[in-house]
Amino acid sequence: MQKIFKWVSAAIITVLILGWLFIWFVASGINETTTYTEKDFFSYHALTDKDIEKAPRISGDYYFKSQPGDGYAPTNTIIFKGASNVEPLQVYLKKLGYTIQRTDS
């Protein structure tokens, strides 16, 4: 009987800890813009859209931003610094079906 009590207690404690960790991970980033790099393994793989993961890296200096959607789908951004040749990225985006839209502003 004592052995069963130990196993049940251990299982309950484990479930409580895992539940608390899950809530903490989910709630910690809610309604915030997250800035990260590919080296931030968890953020990169959890937050980055697959199309952005596959985008050609046109600069050695870049980072990512992820924003919750506030009722809409979340958005991802890749920001390149010091890029000189954007053609590979333009070709990639055209292949995905995106087009350049000119605005008056």
N, C-alpha and C positions, 0 to 999 in steps of 0.2 A: 504494500500500500504506500509506503514511504517513497519507494522508487518511482511509482506512477505520479505522486505529488511533485517530485523533483522535475520530472519530464514535462508535466503540464505547466508548472511554474516557469520553467525555462522557455517553453513554447510561447506562453503569454508575454513574457518579458521581451522575447525576440520580436514578436508581432508588434508590440508597443513601440519598440525602438525603430523598427523599419517603418511603421506608420508615421512616427514623428519625423524621421529623416525624409520621407516622401513629402510630407506637408511642408517641411522647411525648404526643401529644394524647389518645390513648386511656388511657394509663397515668396521666396526670397527674390525672385526675378520678375514678379508680376508687375505690370504697368511701368516697366523701366526699359530704357534703351540699353542694350548690352553691347559693348565694344570689346572685340576679341581678335585673336590671330589664330592661325592654324595650329600653333603650339598649344593653345588652350583646348586640349583634346575633347573634354566633355562639351564645352560650349560650341566648338566647331561642329561636332557630329550631331549634337542635339538641336542646334538652332539654324544651321545653314541649309538653305534650299539646295536640292540636288543640282539644279541648273547652275547655281552659283558655284557649287563645289567643282563642277566640271569646266568652268570658265577659264580661258587661257590667262595666265598671269603675265600681264604686259609690263610689269615692273617688279623689281625685287623688293620694293617697299610698298606693302599694302596691308590693309586690315579690314575687318568685317563689322557690320552693325546689324543688330536685330531689334525690331520693335514689335511689341504686341499689337494686335489689330484693333483693340477696343471695339469689338463687334464685327470686325472684318478679319480677313486672313492676316496673319503676321507678315511683316515685310522684312526682307533681307537686302543688304547693300554691301558691295565690295568697293572699297575706296583705294585707288592706286595713286601713289605719289611719284612724281618724276617720270611718268610714262612718256616715251617719245614716239613709239609706233603703236597706234591703236587699231591698226588694220586687223590683226588676228581676232580681237574682241568684236569688231564690227562684223566680221564674217561669221563668227560664232552666233552672235545675236540675230543676224539675218537668217541663219540656218534654223534658229528656233522660232522664226516667224515675226520677230520684232522689226519695226520700221522707225526711221527717224521722223519725228514730227516737229515742225517748226512752229514756234509761238510768236506772238507779237510783243510779248513783254520784255 
